């Protein structure tokens, strides 16, 4: 229990120092950009370029390096839950370019499924940061959002998130997400998709990829 608490303090302290600092090195960024561009080309090609030009619906892809923090929840006595897992990601999103994401999940233990998380209000921990970016009036149902820092953002609502422990330093996850609005040019965005990724439960460091079909 003492060790878990110390890890939690370490991760919480780490997140405070990286808010303005990118998690992606200069050498990694071009690789991420190239991968994103290839993924977008493939996904948009399967739908047909002509159809996409005639419609506001398109294939949305984002790839992020994330830093999660650990905040013990009510009745916490040790381990990974109950707890909140808010976090910040930096990376790339098509039709945004360089982007930043804000995340919040609440984790519980299920006797049959193990550790699961559900979406929690992203404004619970990041209200001030989002306001500074010009993002206001965000509904409580928004558990994550992606923004280009220029007033444009996509709001996501996460459904139940299944996790799978791969090793002591890697946990994989996958969840369905719904697009329920946004800011700027994405204010009327609607759609759904899947987010997959992994994180290190000891440090909170991880990566994620989200693919969705969006109409805005």
C-alpha positions in Angstrom: 0.0 0.0 0.0 2.8 2.4 0.9 4.5 1.7 -2.4 1.3 2.3 -4.4 0.9 5.6 -2.6 4.5 6.7 -3.4 4.0 5.8 -7.0 0.8 7.8 -7.1 2.6 10.8 -5.7 5.4 10.4 -8.2 3.0 10.3 -11.2 0.9 13.2 -10.0 4.1 15.3 -9.6 5.3 14.3 -13.0 2.1 15.4 -14.8 2.4 18.9 -13.4 5.8 19.4 -15.0 4.9 18.2 -18.5 1.8 20.2 -19.3 3.5 22.6 -21.6 6.3 20.2 -22.6 5.7 17.8 -25.5 6.0 14.1 -24.7 7.3 13.5 -28.2 10.9 14.1 -29.1 11.9 15.9 -32.2 13.2 12.6 -33.7 9.9 10.9 -33.0 7.6 13.6 -34.3 8.3 13.1 -38.0 7.9 9.4 -37.7 4.5 9.9 -36.0 3.5 12.4 -38.7 4.4 10.0 -41.5 2.5 7.1 -39.9 -0.5 9.3 -39.5 -0.5 10.5 -43.1 -0.2 6.9 -44.3 -3.1 5.8 -42.1 -5.3 8.6 -43.3 -4.5 7.9 -46.9 -5.4 4.2 -46.5 -8.6 4.9 -44.6 -9.9 7.6 -46.8 -9.0 5.6 -49.9 -11.2 2.7 -48.8 -14.2 5.1 -48.6 -13.6 6.6 -52.0 -12.1 10.0 -52.6 -15.0 11.2 -54.7 -17.6 10.4 -52.0 -15.5 12.1 -49.3 -15.3 15.3 -51.3 -19.0 15.4 -51.6 -19.7 14.8 -47.9 -18.7 16.4 -44.6 -18.3 12.9 -43.3 -14.7 11.6 -43.1 -12.3 9.1 -41.5 -10.7 10.7 -38.4 -7.5 9.4 -37.0 -5.3 10.6 -34.1 -2.2 9.2 -32.5 -0.9 10.4 -29.1 1.8 9.9 -26.6 0.1 10.2 -23.2 1.0 10.9 -19.6 -1.6 9.7 -17.1 -1.8 10.5 -13.4 -3.3 8.6 -10.6 -5.8 10.1 -8.2 -7.2 7.8 -5.5 -11.0 7.6 -5.4 -13.5 7.1 -2.5 -12.6 4.2 -0.3 -9.2 3.7 -1.8 -7.0 1.2 0.2 -4.3 0.4 -2.3 -3.7 -1.0 -5.8 -5.0 0.4 -9.1 -8.7 1.2 -8.1 -10.9 2.8 -7.3 -9.2 5.8 -8.8 -9.3 8.5 -11.4 -6.9 8.4 -14.3 -6.8 11.9 -15.9 -4.1 12.6 -18.4 -2.7 14.7 -21.2 -1.5 13.6 -24.6 0.4 15.2 -27.5 0.6 14.1 -31.1 -1.1 14.4 -34.4 -4.7 14.4 -35.6 -5.9 14.7 -39.2 -7.6 18.0 -40.1 -5.8 19.5 -37.0 -2.1 18.7 -37.4 -0.2 18.9 -34.2 -2.8 18.5 -31.4 -3.2 17.9 -27.7 -5.7 15.7 -25.9 -7.2 15.8 -22.4 -8.5 12.6 -20.8 -10.3 11.5 -17.7 -11.4 8.0 -16.7 -12.6 6.4 -13.4 -11.4 2.9 -12.7 -13.0 0.1 -10.7 -12.5 -3.6 -10.2 -15.0 -6.0 -11.6 -15.1 -9.6 -10.3 -15.5 -10.9 -13.8 -13.7 -8.4 -16.0 -10.9 -7.2 -13.7 -9.9 -3.5 -14.0 -12.3 -1.5 -16.1 -12.7 2.2 -16.6 -15.6 4.5 -17.5 -15.5 8.0 -18.9 -15.4 10.8 -16.3 -15.8 14.6 -16.9 -12.6 15.9 -18.5 -13.3 19.3 -16.8 -12.9 17.7 -13.3 -9.2 18.1 -13.5 -8.5 20.4 -16.5 -11.1 23.1 -16.3 -8.5 25.9 -16.0 -6.3 24.6 -18.7 -9.2 24.2 -21.1 -10.5 27.7 -20.4 -7.1 29.2 -21.2 -7.3 27.4 -24.6 -10.6 29.1 -25.2 -12.6 25.9 -24.7 -15.7 26.6 -22.5 -19.2 25.2 -21.8 -17.9 21.6 -22.1 -20.6 19.2 -21.0 -20.0 16.8 -18.1 -20.5 13.9 -20.5 -17.3 14.7 -22.3 -14.6 12.4 -21.0 -11.8 13.4 -23.4 -11.2 16.0 -26.1 -8.7 16.8 -28.8 -7.7 20.3 -29.7 -5.4 22.1 -32.0 -5.0 25.0 -29.5 -6.6 27.4 -32.0 -10.2 27.1 -30.7 -11.0 23.9 -32.6 -11.8 20.7 -30.6 -13.6 17.4 -30.8 -15.5 16.1 -27.8 -15.5 12.4 -27.0 -17.6 10.3 -24.7 -16.0 7.1 -23.7 -17.9 3.9 -23.1 -16.7 1.1 -20.8 -13.0 0.5 -21.3 -11.6 -3.0 -21.1 -8.0 -3.4 -19.9 -5.6 -6.3 -20.2 -2.4 -6.7 -18.2 0.4 -7.7 -20.5 3.3 -7.3 -18.0 4.2 -5.5 -14.8 5.0 -2.4 -16.9 2.3 -2.6 -19.7 -1.5 -2.6 -19.6 -3.4 -2.6 -22.9 -6.8 -1.0 -23.3 -9.6 -0.7 -25.9 -12.9 1.3 -25.8 -15.7 2.5 -28.0 -16.0 6.3 -28.1 -18.8 8.5 -29.3 -18.3 12.0 -30.9 -20.8 14.3 -29.2 -19.8 17.8 -30.5 -16.9 20.1 -30.2 -15.7 23.7 -30.6 -14.9 25.8 -33.6 -15.3 24.0 -36.9 -16.2 20.8 -35.0 -19.1 22.3 -33.1 -21.6 20.0 -34.8 -19.4 16.9 -35.0 -21.1 13.6 -34.5 -19.8 10.0 -35.0 -18.3 7.0 -33.3 -15.0 5.1 -33.2 -12.5 2.9 -31.3 -9.6 4.0 -29.2 -6.8 1.5 -28.5 -3.5 1.9 -26.6 -1.4 1.0 -23.7 0.2 2.6 -20.6 2.8 1.8 -18.0 0.9 1.5 -14.7 4.1 2.4 -12.8 4.7 5.7 -14.5 1.5 6.6 -16.4 3.3 6.9 -19.7 1.7 5.4 -22.8 0.4 5.7 -26.3 -3.0 5.6 -28.0 -4.6 5.6 -31.4 -8.2 6.6 -32.1 -10.0 6.0 -35.4 -13.6 7.3 -35.9 -16.0 8.2 -38.6 -17.1 11.8 -38.1 -19.7 14.0 -39.7 -19.3 17.8 -39.0 
